[in-house]
Amino acid sequence: MFSSQKPHVIGLGLALTAAINIAEARNHAPTISGSPATAVTAGSSYSFTPTAHDVDGNTLHFSIAHEPSWASFSPSTGRLSGTPTNAQAGTYQQILISVNDGRASVSLSPFSIKVNATGTTTPPPGPVPDLGTNASLHGLQVFPPSDPWNEPVDVSPVDANSAAILANIGTSISLHPDFGANFDGGPFGIPYVVVPDSQAKVPVTFDIADESDAGPYPIPPNPPIEPGDGDNHLLMITRTKLELYELFGANLTTSGNWAAGSGAIFDLVNGTQRPPGFTSADAAGLPIFPGLVRYDEVYELGQINHALRFTVAKTRAAYIPPANHLTGSSTNTLLAPMGMRVRLKASFDISSYPAPAQVILRALKKYGMMVADNGSNFFLSGTADARWDDTVLNSLKKVKVSDFEVIQMQGIVTR
């Protein structure tokens, strides 16, 4: 009896297994659709609920990546909602809503939400930049006054490890202006271009697409790309909308299309909050333009009212806000993390330096400079501009690493 039934039991088991496998194979992925609003005014409510469906009747569960800090999210309905405040103004990027049925998952295209502070839905009246390469901004402030780039650090506490961190860099190393009028036959540094708001925007293909802003980007004909070292940065500002578009590794392919390693878009009026851990066109996930030494500020304004940007050769695998991205793998706490800020000591005598150099040195005392990328130690970034006086800039090389101090570091991120 038992022997005659055994094949039947096995056959039943195989049939059940086959049925289950067939059912799993026939599972259909859910669908999701919807067009979320991409702007909201502070104090106003925001709400978006995607439409999702599963033909198999499976229970659906929603998830979100890079949820704005002011919003709440429902895993059962996919509803994203909230009321941002003026303090939360800025652009929240790469928001990704997904739905899954327990077996398969699909997502909407990543989107951004721009929170406009009350009264700043359009750029406030003020100086209007000129058009063109390295054009004057006529004193226009970049980012809100409360932005870290605009925060004075002349009275901020010194970090307990300041001396040891600077010793690791090399206290006898000179500050080096990595910009000027002539190197290898032409200007060197990172140029920028102010374009009309009507400048046609073009798509860009990215190597790091998942951390880049999709665009399109307002690339003008024959744009000024950073010469020299292969970083090929391309920085564009729309004249009155005051949107900053930055590309790393920008190149026009043989097929006539634009490509880049990475790219980021920033709101120069309200500021932009990038998702944690995201790069930009810079290794630290920072915007590049706000940290440049610019000709119009040094010679027209006679003052620089923001922090500057510099590089170091070795960094700790960590970052400090407003930096947003880390590089390297070292856990050595005596190496500089991305975003580390240093300032020129208040006691440093600048009286013997040429007047334009003094403008830069005063900014380094009041606002300091941030580690933004890996590169040669204490290389200070500025614009590639034929108007610079290289003799004046070279006088900065008399300043040593030992003349600086590290600002107290708080909120270090190591993941």
Protein Blocks (a to p, Z undefined) as FASTA:
>chain_A
ZZmmmmmmmmmmmmmmmmmmmmmmmpccdddeddddfbdcehiacddddddddfklpacd
dddehiafkbccdfknopacddddfklgccdehiacdddehjaccdddddddddddehil
bccedddddedehiaeehpaghjfklmklpccklgccdfklmmmmmmnopkbccddfbdj
beghiaedjddddddfklccdddddfblmlccebjadddehiacdehjonopacdddfkl
opacddehiacdfkopacdfbdcdddfknopaddehiacfbfnlpafklmpccfklmmmn
opacbdcddddfbdcdddddfbfbdedjbfbfkbccehiacdddfklcfklpcfklmmmm
mmmmmnopadfbdcdehiacddddfkbcfklmmmmmmpcfklpccdddehiafZZ
